[in-house]
Amino acid sequence: MRSEAAWSSLSRGKTASPSQDVDRNGLQPKTEDTSAVALRDIRKAFISRNGQIVEAVANVSLDVRQGEIIAIVGPSGCGKSTLLRILGDLDDEFSGEIVWNQDGANRSNSRLRSATVFQSDSTLPWMTVYQNLQLGLSSLKLDGSTLQGRIDRCLSLVGLSEFRSAYPHELSGGMRQRVAIARALAAEPEVLLMDEPLAALDAQTRLVMQQELARIWSEISSTVFYVTHDIGEALSLADRIVVMTARPGRIKQIITVPFANTSDVMTLRALPEFGELEVHLWRLLADEVGGTLRKGRLSND
Amino acid sequence: MTDIRTRVQPSSTGMLDDMVQHIVARGQRRKAQQILLGVGLPAGLLAIWEISCWVGFVDVRFFPPPSKIIAAMVQLLLNPAESLRLGADILATLQRISFGYGIGAIFGTLTGAFMGIYAPFRFALAPLVYSTFPTPKIAILPLMMVIFGIGDGSKIALVALGVFYMCCINTLSGVLYANPIFNDVSKAFRIPFWTRLTRVILPSALPAIVVGLKLGLGQALILVVSSEFVSSNSGIGRFIWDAWQVLDISRMFLGLVVTCLIGALAVLFGNALERRLIPWAAR
């Protein structure tokens, strides 16, 4: 209940756009037809240390719809993180086009276009939890009470209200990652970018956090672009799964996850369809990983 | 077996108390050991020296026994005129260090930070800084005297120069080699430049900046004493040099002890600075 009010500004932004002028009381499909961001023919190459040109991402085109959770899976080195860095303005050396939804209602001084949760610990150790969140909002024009309210909400969303004045070194790895998640949520980004946010956590914490993410996303109905190498995680959390090929990364297949919108990760995992899809995804990936290994063996001979 | 049973208290909190006591006792033992060894080694060395004098291993004209040196020091300090001169010398040295250190630390840290942030600034200055850095700073004293005169100005300038290099180079590497994730966070959240500089870049370089500041303190002391040897009417360096010239060994040792104390003070200052500036660093 509380979090609905919490994200009122976000919902206002959406209802203001004509195509979504409907009440969102759960009967509406979660995914809208409006595009949040579209990638057109994205290519990325870099020059390796020994002077070779390495193509990391090749001809990726993808429409991310508003409110949709997209998971990107692929063998390591397939350019999935590169794609996310391009979307997050962390890398501007690429060819192709990124078309953000220029809907006037979404363009405001109170939200970021995108905000990133990184794989490794990205909290700033010289700042308290509260200050870390504050820093993430420093480019937005918010008055004091709005800012404070937003930070408080996001901290309670990730269950860290008690730790607002703690320094990162006083927290566990999982808690620090939740600080990073809260920091990204507080910016109320139009697209939330997550780069294997749970990869550095231990297996138990990861499972708990998957459940937490499912809950948080269902509360804020945000658009999420989620990079992971964990197939189970992708299936538990995403609406669509984009499977990428080995380097240079191309889109191999896009799978729409057919499960009912349950936010209980454990229930999902027990479904027979879940297992079937998991096997299917494993096969897709195994082809790619196997291919890379074979190629590596050949070049070694 | 029975021993264990008697140590365990009936209630669980009692057991905890027992454990806490053990931990505290162990901490105290370590602390005592630390002090004992830290004081014991210098005291032992002094004792060896003293004994060597008694048995005639060393020439007491150049190495009088510590007991005699200490007695002579006390006598000298009790003499008002002498202790006044020593006080004036200490003051003169401290003054030169503070001015030189302050100037060098501020300019060095700022230059290093800008070199780290703006690549063109770095491309322009790095060759100059790195090629002049290895020069023994005391070799530039004559040049400094040509520019700043033979008074305090040249000594302060020399100290400032030495401190400048330490701070500049350390700050530069601190900015350049800070964890790249902080840079990513700045970009991902589009943090405005000023906020980024003061709240991200400088704090992330702080551990290296503090290393520069601490190394600068040692550098300042070396340069001030050696420049006082060469050209000065005052200062602790002058005090030691005068004593050497009249072969007043006890007096010379007094000067050395005072220099050591200033150095120890500088280390304490550096550590306090470190605790104050980077409280998040592991203790």
Interface residues (C-beta under 8 A of the other chain):
Chain A: G88 D89 L90 L112 S114 A115 T116 F118 S120 D121 S122 L124 P125 W126 M127 L135 G136 L137 S138 S139 Y167 P168 H169 R183 A187 L193
Chain B: I181 F182 D184 V185 K187 A188 F189 R190 I191 P192 T195 R199 V200 P203 S204 L206 I278 W280 A282
